[in-house]
Amino acid sequence: MAGEAGKSLWLRLLSPAFAFCVLGWLAVSGSLRDADHLLDAWDRLGSAYQNGRIFVVLALLLFAMAVFGWLVQALTLPVLRLLEGYWPEWLGVRQACTERQRRLFQRDRTRWGVLEAKKPLDDRERRERIRLDFKLRRFPIEARMMPTRLGNILCNAETRPIDKYGLDTVSCWPSLWLLMPKEDRELIGSARAALDEGARLFLWCVLCLVWAPWVWWIVPVALLGAALSHWALSASARDYADLVLAAFDVRRLQLYDALGWPKPKTPAEERQIGETLSRYLLRGSDAVTPVFTFNKPPAPEPPAQLTVERLEVTVTEIVGVSGLARAGE
């Protein structure tokens, strides 16, 4: 127990909140101007330790870490949606950025079509076709295009089950989640946690810009950290999107079984039935169709018919047992 508590303490000390607060204290106090000022800050810290004021400093530090940590935690989802491209319409840039994403998509799709029709391909062209195929499958349909690459990756994961199976992710995902085994839920949960952690790291880097009035070089460092965290965020989004789509690919029929819904038999029929199931989960229904197909317990086997031959065998067995019993007496 003590080891776990110590590990948790070190994790808190090495957390981004700790780095942010210490960086702010050093920046505001002027300790980051040069090496001499940094050494003076270390001497003041040692003096505070000798005078017993170190406990006040630690208490203020922990309080600041708690406040900023709670703030970043609360802003994780809004920041993630902002990075996806859910911007206010009055900004006037969402449409322009979305059109740019559409042009990039159409350019790559045209090039992919040229390579797909060309036979044979050399090694460079084959690698280019694989790269384009990887990029194109991250985009949703053009009507649902988002203004950022991250938004298109996550939008594709949210809407591809609708286009492919007729299953709405918003209405079907909670039920599908309950049907997954523990290992699958942990795997998807870890991918989602990595996605949220990337958004928080990006926000921490942006927040470091508030110390720029005291230390100018924080600006390029913070911007570089934001760019790297955004790159890592896109990679985490791809992993999470792949797992969500794979869950629908391999577990969707279990959803039909659990809800007693008739299973589709063809891809075209699946899309139509999936849309009906999604509406049922979202709003319910009082229709008389389809008829539920819940698994019923097997019917008991009928008793064996007593024929003349079976009766003769039964009488012979009884007489034989009775004769053995009398012989034993």
SERO-4910 file (N, C-alpha, C, O; in steps of 0.05 Angstrom, whole numbers):
BEGIN
 pado doro    nc1    nc2    nc3   cac1   cac2   cac3    cc1    cc2    cc3    oc1    oc2    oc3
  Met    A     16    -24      0      0      0      0     17     25      0     11     44    -14
  Ala    A     39     25     16     57     48     17     70     52    -10     74     75    -18
  Gly    A     78     30    -23     90     32    -49     72     45    -70     80     61    -85
  Glu    A     46     36    -69     27     48    -88     23     78    -82     20     94   -101
  Ala    A     22     85    -56     19    113    -49     43    130    -59     40    152    -69
  Gly    A     67    119    -55     91    133    -64     91    136    -94     99    157   -105
  Lys    A     83    115   -108     82    116   -138     62    137   -147     67    153   -165
  Ser    A     39    138   -133     19    159   -140     29    187   -135     24    205   -151
  Leu    A     44    190   -114     56    217   -108     75    225   -129     74    248   -138
  Trp    A     93    207   -138    112    214   -159     98    220   -185    106    238   -200
  Leu    A     76    206   -191     61    212   -215     49    239   -214     49    253   -235
  Arg    A     40    248   -191     29    275   -189     51    296   -192     47    317   -204
  Leu    A     75    290   -180     96    309   -181    107    312   -210    116    334   -218
  Leu    A    106    291   -225    116    292   -252     94    298   -272     99    296   -297
  Ser    A     71    304   -263     49    310   -281     52    336   -295     68    353   -286
  Pro    A     37    341   -317     39    367   -331     30    390   -313     40    412   -316
  Ala    A     12    385   -294      4    406   -276     27    416   -259     30    440   -254
  Phe    A     43    397   -249     66    405   -234     86    421   -250     96    442   -241
  Ala    A     91    412   -275    110    426   -292     99    454   -299    115    473   -299
  Phe    A     73    456   -303     62    482   -310     64    501   -287     71    525   -291
  Cys    A     58    492   -263     59    510   -240     88    518   -233     93    541   -227
  Val    A    106    499   -234    134    506   -228    145    525   -249    160    544   -243
  Leu    A    138    520   -275    147    538   -296    136    566   -292    150    586   -296
  Gly    A    111    568   -284    100    594   -279    113    609   -256    118    633   -257
  Trp    A    119    594   -234    132    606   -211    160    617   -219    168    639   -211
  Leu    A    175    601   -234    202    609   -242    201    632   -262    218    650   -261
  Ala    A    180    632   -279    178    654   -299    171    680   -286    183    701   -291
  Val    A    151    680   -268    141    704   -255    163    716   -236    166    740   -234
  Ser    A    177    698   -223    198    707   -204    223    716   -218    241    726   -205
  Gly    A    224    713   -245    248    722   -259    271    702   -258    294    710   -264
  Ser    A    266    678   -249    288    659   -245    297    646   -271    318    633   -272
  Leu    A    282    650   -293    290    638   -319    305    657   -337    309    651   -360
  Arg    A    313    680   -327    327    699   -344    355    688   -351    363    690   -374
  Asp    A    369    678   -331    395    666   -336    401    646   -314    385    641   -297
  Ala    A    426    635   -315    433    614   -296    436    625   -268    430    612   -248
  Asp    A    445    651   -265    448    663   -238    421    666   -224    419    660   -201
  His    A    401    675   -239    375    678   -227    363    651   -219    349    648   -199
  Leu    A    369    630   -236    359    604   -229    372    593   -204    359    580   -188
  Leu    A    398    598   -200    411    590   -176    401    605   -152    399    594   -130
  Asp    A    394    631   -155    383    646   -133    356    635   -125    350    634   -101
  Ala    A    340    625   -144    314    613   -138    319    588   -122    303    582   -103
  Trp    A    339    572   -129    345    548   -114    354    555    -85    347    541    -66
  Asp    A    370    576    -82    378    584    -55    354    593    -39    353    587    -15
  Arg    A    336    608    -51    312    617    -36    295    593    -27    284    593     -6
  Leu    A    294    572    -45    279    548    -37    293    534    -14    279    525      4
  Gly    A    319    533    -14    333    521      9    329    537     34    326    525     56
  Ser    A    329    563     32    324    580     56    296    576     66    292    575     91
  Ala    A    277    573     48    249    567     57    247    540     71    232    537     90
  Tyr    A    263    521     63    263    495     76    275    497    104    264    485    123
  Gln    A    296    513    107    308    516    134    289    531    153    289    525    177
  Asn    A    275    550    143    257    566    159    230    553    164    213    564    178
  Gly    A    225    530    152    200    517    155    178    527    137    155    518    138
  Arg    A    184    546    119    164    557    101    160    539     77    142    544     60
  Ile    A    176    518     75    173    500     52    146    487     51    135    481     30
  Phe    A    134    483     75    108    471     76     86    489     65     67    480     52
  Val    A     90    515     69     71    534     57     74    534     26     54    535     12
  Val    A     99    533     17    104    532    -12     92    507    -24     79    508    -45
  Leu    A     96    484    -11     85    459    -21     54    460    -21     41    449    -40
  Ala    A     43    471      0     13    473      1      3    490    -22    -17    483    -35
  Leu    A     16    513    -27      7    530    -49     10    515    -76     -6    518    -94
  Leu    A     32    500    -78     38    486   -103     16    465   -108      6    462   -130
  Leu    A     10    449    -87    -10    428    -90    -38    440    -96    -53    429   -111
  Phe    A    -44    463    -84    -69    476    -89    -71    486   -118    -91    482   -132
  Ala    A    -49    498   -128    -49    507   -156    -51    483   -175    -64    485   -195
  Met    A    -37    461   -168    -39    437   -185    -67    427   -186    -77    418   -208
  Ala    A    -81    427   -163   -108    416   -163   -127    434   -179   -144    424   -194
  Val    A   -124    460   -176   -141    479   -191   -137    477   -221   -156    473   -236
  Phe    A   -112    478   -230   -107    477   -259   -112    449   -270   -122    446   -292
  Gly    A   -107    428   -254   -113    401   -263   -143    397   -267   -152    385   -286
  Trp    A   -159    408   -248   -188    406   -251   -198    422   -275   -216    413   -290
  Leu    A   -186    445   -280   -194    462   -302   -188    448   -329   -205    447   -347
  Val    A   -164    437   -331   -157    423   -356   -174    398   -360   -182    392   -383
  Gln    A   -180    384   -339   -197    360   -341   -225    368   -351   -237    354   -367
  Ala    A   -236    390   -341   -262    399   -349   -262    409   -378   -283    407   -392
  Leu    A   -240    419   -388   -239    430   -415   -230    409   -435   -227    416   -459
  Thr    A   -225    385   -428   -215    365   -446   -234    360   -470   -226    362   -493
  Leu    A   -259    355   -464   -279    350   -486   -284    374   -503   -284    372   -527
  Pro    A   -287    398   -491   -290    422   -508   -266    427   -526   -269    434   -549
  Val    A   -242    423   -516   -218    427   -532   -217    406   -554   -210    413   -577
  Leu    A   -224    381   -548   -224    361   -569   -244    367   -591   -237    363   -615
  Arg    A   -267    376   -584   -287    383   -604   -278    408   -620   -284    410   -644
  Leu    A   -264    426   -607   -253    449   -622   -232    440   -642   -232    450   -664
  Leu    A   -215    421   -634   -195    411   -653   -208    394   -675   -197    392   -697
  Glu    A   -231    383   -670   -245    368   -691   -257    387   -712   -261    379   -736
  Gly    A   -262    412   -705   -273    431   -724   -302    439   -718   -315    450   -736
  Tyr    A   -312    435   -694   -338    444   -687   -336    473   -678   -336    479   -654
  Trp    A   -334    491   -698   -329    519   -693   -355    534   -697   -373    526   -711
  Pro    A   -358    557   -683   -382    574   -688   -384    584   -717   -363    590   -729
  Glu    A   -408    585   -727   -411    593   -755   -403    622   -759   -395    630   -781
  Trp    A   -405    639   -738   -399    667   -742   -370    672   -746   -362    694   -754
  Leu    A   -353    652   -741   -324    656   -747   -319    658   -777   -300    672   -786
  Gly    A   -336    644   -793   -333    646   -822   -311    630   -834   -305    633   -858
  Val    A   -297    613   -818   -274    598   -829   -280    569   -832   -266    554   -845
  Arg    A   -302    559   -819   -308    531   -821   -313    522   -849   -303    501   -858
  Gln    A   -329    537   -864   -336    529   -891   -311    529   -909   -308    511   -925
  Ala    A   -294    548   -905   -270    549   -922   -251    526   -916   -240    514   -934
  Cys    A   -248    519   -891   -231    497   -884   -243    470   -893   -229    452   -901
  Thr    A   -269    468   -891   -283    444   -901   -279    440   -931   -274    418   -940
  Glu    A   -281    462   -946   -277    461   -975   -248    452   -981   -243    438  -1000
  Arg    A   -230    461   -965   -202    453   -969   -199    423   -964   -185    410   -980
  Gln    A   -211    413   -944   -210    384   -939   -223    368   -962   -213    347   -970
  Arg    A   -244    379   -973   -257    366   -996   -239    365  -1020   -237    345  -1035
  Arg    A   -225    387  -1025   -206    388  -1048   -183    369  -1044   -175    356  -1064
  Leu    A   -173    367  -1020   -152    348  -1015   -162    319  -1019   -148    302  -1030
  Phe    A   -186    314  -1010   -197    287  -1013   -201    281  -1043   -194    259  -1052
  Gln    A   -212    299  -1058   -217    294  -1087   -190    291  -1102   -189    275  -1120
  Arg    A   -170    307  -1094   -144    304  -1107   -132    276  -1102   -123    263  -1121
  Asp    A   -133    267  -1077   -122    241  -1070   -139    219  -1083   -127    199  -1092
  Arg    A   -165    222  -1084   -181    201  -1096   -177    199  -1126   -177    177  -1137
  Thr    A   -172    222  -1139   -166    221  -1168   -140    207  -1173   -138    191  -1191
  Arg    A   -120    214  -1157    -94    201  -1161    -96    171  -1155    -83    155  -1168
  Trp    A   -111    164  -1134   -114    136  -1127   -128    121  -1150   -121     98  -1156
  Gly    A   -148    133  -1163   -161    121  -1186   -142    116  -1209   -144     96  -1223
  Val    A   -124    135  -1214   -105    131  -1235    -86    108  -1230    -81     91  -1247
  Leu    A    -77    106  -1205    -59     84  -1197    -74     57  -1197    -62     37  -1204
  Glu    A    -99     58  -1189   -115     33  -1188   -119     22  -1216   -120     -3  -1220
  Ala    A   -122     40  -1236   -127     31  -1264   -102     23  -1278   -103      9  -1299
  Lys    A    -79     32  -1268    -54     26  -1282    -43     -1  -1274    -41     -8  -1250
  Lys    A    -37    -17  -1294    -25    -44  -1289     -2    -48  -1308     -5    -42  -1332
  Pro    A     21    -57  -1299     28    -61  -1271     39    -36  -1258     44    -16  -1272
  Leu    A     44    -36  -1232     55    -14  -1217     83    -20  -1208     89    -43  -1201
  Asp    A    100      0  -1209    127     -4  -1199    126     -1  -1168    104      5  -1157
  Asp    A    148     -4  -1155    149     -3  -1126    140     24  -1115    125     25  -1095
  Arg    A    149     46  -1127    142     72  -1117    112     77  -1120     99     87  -1102
  Glu    A    101     70  -1142     72     74  -1147     56     56  -1128     34     64  -1119
  Arg    A     65     32  -1123     51     14  -1105     50     25  -1077     30     24  -1063
  Arg    A     73     36  -1068     73     48  -1042     55     73  -1041     42     78  -1020
  Glu    A     55     88  -1062     37    112  -1063      8    104  -1062     -8    117  -1049
  Arg    A      1     83  -1076    -27     74  -1076    -35     64  -1048    -57     70  -1039
  Ile    A    -18     50  -1034    -23     41  -1007    -27     65   -988    -44     65   -971
  Arg    A     -9     85   -992    -11    109   -975    -37    124   -979    -50    133   -961
  Leu    A    -45    126  -1005    -70    140  -1011    -94    125  -1001   -113    136   -991
  Asp    A    -93     98  -1004   -115     82   -994   -118     85   -964   -140     86   -953
  Phe    A    -95     87   -950    -96     91   -921   -108    118   -914   -123    120   -894
  Lys    A   -101    139   -929   -112    166   -924   -141    168   -930   -157    179   -915
  Leu    A   -149    156   -953   -177    160   -962   -197    146   -944   -219    155   -940
  Arg    A   -189    124   -932   -208    110   -915   -212    123   -888   -228    115   -871
  Arg    A   -197    145   -883   -201    161   -859   -221    183   -862   -228    196   -843
  Phe    A   -231    187   -887   -250    209   -892   -278    198   -891   -283    176   -900
  Pro    A   -297    214   -880   -325    207   -883   -334    214   -911   -319    224   -928
  Ile    A   -360    209   -917   -370    218   -943   -369    248   -944   -368    262   -924
  Glu    A   -369    259   -969   -365    288   -972   -386    305   -958   -381    327   -950
  Ala    A   -411    295   -956   -432    310   -943   -426    314   -913   -437    333   -901
  Arg    A   -410    297   -901   -404    299   -873   -375    308   -868   -365    305   -845
  Met    A   -362    319   -887   -334    327   -884   -331    349   -863   -348    367   -860
  Met    A   -310    346   -847   -303    365   -826   -281    383   -835   -266    376   -854
  Pro    A   -277    406   -822   -256    425   -830   -227    417   -822   -208    430   -831
  Thr    A   -224    396   -806   -197    388   -797   -193    359   -802   -212    343   -804
  Arg    A   -168    351   -803   -161    322   -808   -170    306   -784   -181    284   -787
  Leu    A   -165    316   -759   -174    302   -736   -204    298   -735   -214    277   -728
  Gly    A   -219    319   -743   -248    317   -744   -257    296   -764   -277    282   -759
  Asn    A   -244    294   -787   -252    274   -807   -246    246   -797   -262    228   -803
  Ile    A   -225    242   -783   -219    215   -772   -240    206   -753   -250    184   -755
  Leu    A   -248    223   -734   -268    216   -714   -296    216   -726   -312    199   -718
  Cys    A   -301    234   -745   -328    234   -758   -331    208   -774   -353    197   -775
  Asn    A   -310    199   -786   -312    174   -801   -318    150   -783   -334    133   -790
  Ala    A   -307    150   -759   -313    129   -740   -341    130   -730   -354    110   -724
  Glu    A   -352    154   -728   -379    158   -718   -401    152   -739   -423    144   -732
  Thr    A   -394    156   -764   -415    155   -785   -411    131   -804   -430    124   -818
  Arg    A   -388    118   -805   -384     96   -823   -404     72   -817   -414     60   -836
  Pro    A   -409     66   -791   -429     45   -786   -457     51   -798   -472     33   -805
  Ile    A   -464     77   -799   -490     84   -811   -489     78   -841   -508     66   -852
  Asp    A   -468     87   -855   -467     83   -884   -463     53   -891   -472     44   -912
  Lys    A   -450     38   -874   -443     11   -880   -464     -9   -871   -471    -28   -885
  Tyr    A   -475     -5   -847   -493    -24   -835   -520    -12   -828   -538    -27   -819
  Gly    A   -524     14   -831   -548     27   -823   -551     31   -793   -572     39   -783
  Leu    A   -529     26   -778   -530     28   -748   -519     55   -740   -497     62   -746
  Asp    A   -536     70   -726   -528     96   -716   -510     93   -691   -518     79   -672
  Thr    A   -487    105   -692   -468    101   -670   -478    112   -644   -474    100   -622
  Val    A   -491    135   -644   -501    147   -620   -521    130   -606   -520    127   -581
  Ser    A   -540    118   -620   -561    102   -608   -552     73   -602   -563     61   -584
  Cys    A   -534     62   -618   -527     34   -615   -502     29   -598   -499      7   -587
  Trp    A   -484     49   -596   -459     44   -582   -463     36   -552   -449     17   -544
  Pro    A   -480     49   -536   -482     40   -508   -491     10   -506   -480     -4   -489
  Ser    A   -509      2   -522   -518    -26   -521   -496    -45   -531   -492    -66   -519
  Leu    A   -482    -37   -552   -460    -54   -562   -438    -55   -542   -424    -76   -540
  Trp    A   -433    -34   -527   -412    -34   -507   -417    -55   -486   -398    -68   -476
  Leu    A   -442    -57   -478   -448    -77   -457   -445   -105   -466   -442   -123   -449
  Leu    A   -446   -110   -492   -443   -137   -503   -414   -145   -507   -408   -169   -512
  Met    A   -396   -126   -505   -368   -133   -511   -355   -147   -486   -363   -142   -464
  Pro    A   -336   -165   -491   -322   -177   -469   -304   -156   -455   -299   -135   -466
  Lys    A   -295   -163   -432   -279   -144   -416   -254   -135   -430   -246   -112   -429
  Glu    A   -241   -154   -444   -216   -147   -458   -221   -126   -479   -204   -108   -483
  Asp    A   -243   -128   -494   -248   -109   -515   -254    -81   -503   -245    -61   -514
  Arg    A   -270    -81   -481   -276    -55   -469   -251    -42   -458   -248    -17   -460
  Glu    A   -233    -58   -447   -208    -46   -436   -191    -35   -459   -178    -14   -456
  Leu    A   -190    -49   -482   -174    -40   -504   -185    -14   -516   -169      4   -521
  Ile    A   -211    -13   -519   -223     12   -530   -221     34   -509   -216     58   -516
  Gly    A   -225     28   -484   -222     48   -463   -194     60   -461   -191     84   -457
  Ser    A   -174     43   -465   -146     53   -465   -141     71   -489   -128     92   -486
  Ala    A   -153     64   -512   -149     81   -536   -163    108   -531   -153    129   -539
  Arg    A   -187    108   -519   -201    133   -514   -186    149   -493   -185    174   -496
  Ala    A   -174    136   -473   -159    151   -453   -134    164   -465   -127    187   -458
  Ala    A   -121    151   -484    -99    163   -498   -107    187   -515    -93    206   -517
  Leu    A   -131    185   -527   -142    207   -542   -147    231   -524   -139    254   -531
  Asp    A   -159    227   -501   -164    249   -483   -138    260   -471   -136    284   -467
  Glu    A   -119    243   -466    -93    252   -455    -79    269   -475    -66    289   -468
  Gly    A    -81    263   -501    -69    279   -522    -82    307   -523    -68    327   -526
  Ala    A   -108    308   -520   -121    334   -519   -113    351   -495   -109    375   -497
  Arg    A   -110    338   -472   -101    352   -448    -72    362   -451    -66    385   -443
  Leu    A    -55    346   -463    -28    355   -467    -26    379   -486    -10    397   -481
  Phe    A    -43    378   -506    -44    401   -524    -53    426   -509    -42    448   -514
  Leu    A    -73    423   -492    -83    446   -477    -61    456   -457    -59    481   -454
  Trp    A    -46    438   -445    -25    447   -427     -4    464   -442      5    484   -432
  Cys    A      3    455   -466     22    470   -482     12    498   -489     27    518   -488
  Val    A    -14    500   -495    -25    526   -502    -26    544   -477    -21    568   -479
  Leu    A    -33    532   -454    -34    548   -429     -7    559   -421     -6    579   -408
  Cys    A     14    545   -429     41    555   -422     47    582   -435     65    596   -426
  Leu    A     31    590   -455     35    616   -467     29    639   -449     37    662   -454
  Val    A     14    634   -427      8    656   -408     33    666   -394     33    688   -383
  Trp    A     54    649   -393     79    658   -381     97    673   -400    120    680   -393
  Ala    A     89    677   -425    105    690   -445    113    718   -438    135    726   -445
  Pro    A     96    734   -425    105    762   -418    129    763   -400    143    783   -400
  Trp    A    135    742   -386    158    742   -368    182    728   -381    205    735   -376
  Val    A    177    708   -398    199    693   -411    191    690   -440    172    675   -447
  Trp    A    205    703   -459    197    703   -487    200    676   -500    185    669   -518
  Trp    A    221    661   -492    227    636   -506    206    614   -500    208    592   -512
  Ile    A    188    620   -482    166    600   -477    148    598   -501    137    577   -506
  Val    A    146    619   -517    128    619   -541    136    597   -561    119    580   -567
  Pro    A    161    597   -571    168    575   -590    167    547   -578    160    528   -591
  Val    A    175    545   -553    175    519   -540    146    509   -537    140    485   -542
  Ala    A    128    527   -528    100    519   -525     87    512   -552     72    493   -554
  Leu    A     93    527   -573     81    522   -599     92    495   -610     77    480   -622
  Leu    A    118    490   -606    129    464   -615    116    441   -600    109    421   -612
  Gly    A    112    445   -574     99    424   -558     70    419   -567     61    397   -568
  Ala    A     56    441   -574     28    439   -583     27    424   -610     10    407   -614
  Ala    A     47    430   -628     47    416   -654     53    387   -650     40    370   -663
  Leu    A     72    380   -633     78    351   -629     55    337   -616     49    314   -623
  Ser    A     42    350   -596     20    337   -583     -4    333   -602    -19    314   -600
  His    A     -8    352   -620    -29    350   -640    -24    327   -659    -42    312   -667
  Trp    A      2    323   -667      9    300   -684      4    274   -669     -7    255   -681
  Ala    A     12    273   -644      6    248   -628    -24    244   -624    -33    222   -623
  Leu    A    -39    266   -622    -68    264   -619    -81    252   -643    -99    236   -641
  Ser    A    -71    259   -667    -82    247   -692    -76    218   -693    -93    202   -702
  Ala    A    -53    209   -684    -46    181   -683    -65    166   -664    -74    144   -670
  Ser    A    -70    177   -641    -88    165   -621   -116    164   -632   -130    144   -627
  Ala    A   -124    184   -647   -151    184   -659   -154    162   -679   -175    149   -681
  Arg    A   -133    157   -695   -134    135   -715   -137    108   -701   -153     91   -710
  Asp    A   -122    104   -679   -124     79   -665   -152     75   -653   -164     54   -655
  Tyr    A   -163     96   -641   -190     95   -629   -211     90   -651   -229     74   -646
  Ala    A   -209    104   -673   -228    100   -695   -228     72   -706   -249     60   -711
  Asp    A   -204     61   -709   -202     33   -719   -215     13   -700   -229     -5   -709
  Leu    A   -212     17   -674   -224     -1   -655   -255      1   -655   -269    -19   -652
  Val    A   -265     26   -657   -294     30   -657   -306     16   -682   -327      3   -680
  Leu    A   -294     20   -705   -304      8   -729   -302    -22   -728   -320    -36   -738
  Ala    A   -280    -32   -717   -277    -61   -714   -298    -73   -696   -307    -95   -700
  Ala    A   -305    -58   -675   -326    -68   -657   -352    -72   -671   -366    -91   -667
  Phe    A   -359    -53   -688   -384    -56   -704   -381    -79   -724   -401    -93   -730
  Asp    A   -358    -82   -736   -354   -103   -756   -359   -131   -744   -371   -148   -757
  Val    A   -348   -136   -720   -349   -163   -709   -370   -168   -688   -375   -191   -681
  Arg    A   -382   -147   -677   -401   -150   -655   -429   -142   -661   -447   -145   -645
  Arg    A   -434   -132   -685   -460   -120   -691   -482   -142   -690   -505   -136   -682
  Leu    A   -476   -166   -699   -496   -187   -699   -504   -195   -671   -527   -204   -667
  Gln    A   -486   -192   -652   -493   -198   -624   -514   -177   -614   -531   -184   -597
  Leu    A   -513   -153   -625   -533   -133   -618   -560   -142   -627   -580   -138   -613
  Tyr    A   -562   -152   -651   -588   -163   -661   -598   -185   -643   -622   -186   -636
  Asp    A   -580   -204   -636   -589   -226   -618   -598   -216   -591   -619   -225   -581
  Ala    A   -584   -197   -579   -591   -188   -552   -617   -173   -552   -632   -174   -533
  Leu    A   -623   -159   -574   -648   -144   -576   -671   -160   -588   -694   -150   -590
  Gly    A   -666   -185   -596   -687   -201   -608   -696   -191   -635   -719   -194   -643
  Trp    A   -677   -178   -649   -684   -166   -675   -676   -185   -697   -655   -197   -696
  Pro    A   -693   -188   -718   -686   -206   -740   -660   -198   -753   -655   -175   -759
  Lys    A   -643   -218   -758   -617   -212   -770   -620   -208   -800   -637   -220   -813
  Pro    A   -604   -190   -811   -604   -187   -840   -591   -210   -854   -574   -224   -843
  Lys    A   -598   -214   -879   -587   -236   -895   -570   -227   -918   -553   -242   -928
  Thr    A   -573   -202   -926   -557   -191   -948   -547   -163   -940   -558   -150   -922
  Pro    A   -525   -153   -953   -516   -126   -946   -537   -104   -950   -539    -86   -933
  Ala    A   -552   -105   -972   -573    -85   -976   -594    -87   -955   -604    -67   -945
  Glu    A   -602   -111   -948   -622   -115   -927   -611   -106   -900   -626    -96   -883
  Glu    A   -585   -110   -896   -574   -102   -870   -575    -72   -865   -581    -63   -843
  Arg    A   -570    -57   -886   -572    -28   -882   -600    -19   -875   -604     -1   -859
  Gln    A   -620    -30   -888   -647    -23   -883   -656    -32   -855   -668    -16   -840
  Ile    A   -649    -56   -847   -657    -66   -821   -642    -51   -799   -653    -46   -778
  Gly    A   -616    -45   -805   -601    -30   -785   -612     -2   -780   -612      7   -757
  Glu    A   -622     11   -800   -635     37   -796   -660     35   -779   -666     51   -762
  Thr    A   -675     13   -784   -700      9   -767   -692      3   -738   -705     14   -720
  Leu    A   -671    -12   -734   -663    -18   -707   -653      7   -693   -658     11   -669
  Ser    A   -638     24   -707   -628     49   -695   -651     67   -687   -650     78   -665
  Arg    A   -671     69   -703   -695     85   -696   -709     73   -672   -719     88   -655
  Tyr    A   -710     47   -670   -723     34   -648   -708     40   -622   -721     45   -601
  Leu    A   -682     38   -622   -666     44   -598   -668     73   -590   -667     79   -567
  Leu    A   -671     91   -610   -671    119   -604   -698    129   -594   -700    144   -575
  Arg    A   -719    119   -607   -746    130   -601   -766    108   -593   -788    115   -583
  Gly    A   -760     83   -596   -780     62   -590   -799     59   -614   -796     73   -634
  Ser    A   -818     41   -611   -837     36   -633   -861     21   -622   -858      5   -603
  Asp    A   -884     25   -635   -908     10   -628   -918     -6   -652   -941    -14   -653
  Ala    A   -899    -10   -672   -906    -25   -695   -908    -55   -689   -897    -65   -669
  Val    A   -923    -69   -705   -927    -98   -701   -905   -114   -715   -904   -139   -712
  Thr    A   -888   -101   -731   -866   -114   -744   -841    -98   -738   -842    -74   -735
  Pro    A   -818   -112   -737   -814   -140   -741   -821   -156   -716   -824   -145   -694
  Val    A   -823   -182   -719   -829   -199   -696   -803   -206   -682   -783   -214   -695
  Phe    A   -803   -203   -656   -778   -208   -641   -770   -238   -644   -787   -255   -646
  Thr    A   -744   -242   -642   -734   -269   -645   -716   -276   -622   -694   -287   -625
  Phe    A   -727   -271   -597   -711   -278   -574   -707   -308   -573   -725   -324   -580
  Asn    A   -684   -317   -563   -679   -345   -561   -697   -358   -541   -698   -350   -518
  Lys    A   -712   -378   -550   -730   -392   -532   -717   -417   -521   -700   -429   -535
  Pro    A   -725   -426   -497   -713   -450   -486   -722   -474   -503   -744   -474   -513
  Pro    A   -705   -494   -506   -712   -517   -523   -736   -532   -511   -739   -535   -487
  Ala    A   -754   -541   -529   -778   -555   -520   -770   -582   -509   -752   -595   -519
  Pro    A   -784   -591   -487   -777   -617   -476   -783   -640   -496   -802   -639   -511
  Glu    A   -766   -660   -494   -770   -682   -513   -795   -698   -505   -801   -701   -482
  Pro    A   -811   -707   -525   -835   -722   -519   -828   -749   -507   -807   -760   -513
  Pro    A   -845   -759   -489   -839   -785   -477   -839   -807   -497   -854   -806   -517
  Ala    A   -822   -826   -493   -820   -849   -511   -846   -865   -512   -858   -870   -491
  Gln    A   -854   -873   -536   -879   -888   -539   -874   -917   -530   -854   -929   -536
  Leu    A   -893   -927   -515   -891   -955   -505   -904   -974   -525   -928   -977   -526
  Thr    A   -887   -987   -540   -896  -1006   -560   -898  -1034   -548   -890  -1038   -525
  Val    A   -909  -1053   -563   -912  -1081   -553   -885  -1093   -548   -881  -1107   -528
  Glu    A   -866  -1088   -567   -839  -1100   -563   -826  -1089   -538   -814  -1103   -523
  Arg    A   -830  -1062   -534   -818  -1050   -510   -831  -1060   -485   -818  -1064   -464
  Leu    A   -857  -1066   -486   -871  -1077   -462   -861  -1105   -455   -857  -1111   -432
  Glu    A   -856  -1121   -476   -846  -1148   -471   -818  -1147   -458   -812  -1162   -440
  Val    A   -802  -1129   -468   -775  -1126   -457   -776  -1117   -428   -761  -1127   -411
  Thr    A   -794  -1098   -423   -796  -1088   -395   -805  -1110   -376   -795  -1112   -354
  Val    A   -825  -1126   -384   -835  -1148   -367   -813  -1168   -362   -810  -1178   -340
  Thr    A   -798  -1174   -383   -776  -1194   -380   -755  -1183   -360   -745  -1198   -344
  Glu    A   -749  -1157   -362   -729  -1146   -343   -739  -1147   -315   -724  -1154   -296
  Ile    A   -766  -1141   -311   -776  -1142   -283   -776  -1170   -272   -768  -1174   -249
  Val    A   -784  -1190   -288   -785  -1218   -279   -756  -1227   -273   -752  -1242   -254
  Gly    A   -737  -1219   -290   -709  -1228   -285   -699  -1216   -259   -685  -1230   -244
  Val    A   -705  -1191   -254   -695  -1179   -229   -708  -1192   -205   -695  -1196   -184
  Ser    A   -734  -1199   -206   -748  -1211   -184   -736  -1239   -179   -733  -1247   -156
  Gly    A   -730  -1254   -200   -718  -1281   -196   -691  -1280   -183   -685  -1296   -166
  Leu    A   -675  -1261   -190   -649  -1257   -176   -652  -1251   -147   -637  -1259   -130
  Ala    A   -673  -1234   -141   -677  -1227   -113   -685  -1251    -97   -675  -1253    -74
  Arg    A   -702  -1269   -108   -710  -1292    -92   -687  -1311    -89   -684  -1324    -68
  Ala    A   -670  -1314   -109   -647  -1332   -107   -628  -1322    -85   -615  -1338    -71
  Gly    A   -626  -1296    -82   -608  -1285    -61   -619  -1291    -34   -603  -1294    -15
  Glu    A   -645  -1293    -31   -656  -1299     -4   -651  -1328      3   -659  -1337     25
***
